[in-house]
Amino acid sequence: MTTTRTTFTLDESLAEQARRLGVNISAAAREGVSAAVRSALASSDRAAYEREPEKADDFWADAEAWVEG
């Protein structure tokens, strides 16, 4: 996996509290960005489905019958 370095700002008191509690700020940021991306993808997928909902396709019933027989 290729990584990229990035910089962000964090409230000083929150950063100090994280240090005091032993929170790995870099790891927490990666996890937060990963969760945000998953959420955005889910929202995007949902919006695409709402724009173009799936329709019943008779082909699959025929294909399943062929596999069973």
C-alpha positions in Angstrom: 0.0 0.0 0.0 1.3 3.4 -0.9 0.8 6.1 1.6 0.8 9.9 1.5 1.7 12.4 4.1 -0.9 14.9 5.1 -1.2 17.7 7.7 -4.2 18.8 9.6 -5.0 21.1 12.5 -6.3 19.9 15.8 -7.5 21.9 18.8 -4.6 22.2 21.2 -6.5 21.1 24.2 -7.8 18.0 22.4 -4.2 17.2 21.2 -2.9 17.5 24.8 -5.7 15.3 26.1 -5.0 12.7 23.4 -1.3 12.7 24.4 -2.1 12.4 28.1 -4.4 9.4 27.4 -1.9 7.7 25.0 -4.1 8.1 21.9 -2.1 7.7 18.7 -3.3 10.8 16.9 -2.0 9.6 13.5 -3.8 6.2 13.8 -7.0 7.9 15.1 -6.9 10.3 12.1 -6.4 7.4 9.7 -9.3 5.5 11.3 -11.5 8.7 11.2 -10.8 9.3 7.5 -11.4 5.7 6.7 -14.8 5.8 8.5 -15.7 9.0 6.7 -14.8 7.5 3.3 -16.9 4.4 4.0 -19.8 6.6 5.1 -19.5 8.8 2.0 -19.3 5.7 -0.3 -22.4 4.2 1.4 -24.3 7.5 0.9 -23.2 7.7 -2.7 -24.3 4.1 -3.4 -27.6 4.8 -1.7 -28.2 7.9 -3.8 -27.3 6.0 -7.0 -29.7 3.3 -6.1 -32.5 5.9 -5.4 -31.8 7.5 -8.8 -31.8 4.1 -10.6 -33.4 1.4 -8.5 -33.0 -2.2 -9.5 -35.8 -3.8 -11.4 -36.8 -7.4 -11.3 -35.1 -9.5 -14.0 -36.7 -12.7 -15.1 -33.4 -13.9 -16.5 -32.2 -14.9 -13.0 -35.2 -17.2 -12.3 -34.5 -19.0 -15.6 -30.8 -19.2 -14.8 -31.4 -20.6 -11.3 -33.8 -23.2 -12.7 -31.1 -24.3 -15.2 -28.6 -24.7 -12.4 -31.0 -26.8 -10.3 -31.9 -29.1 -13.1 
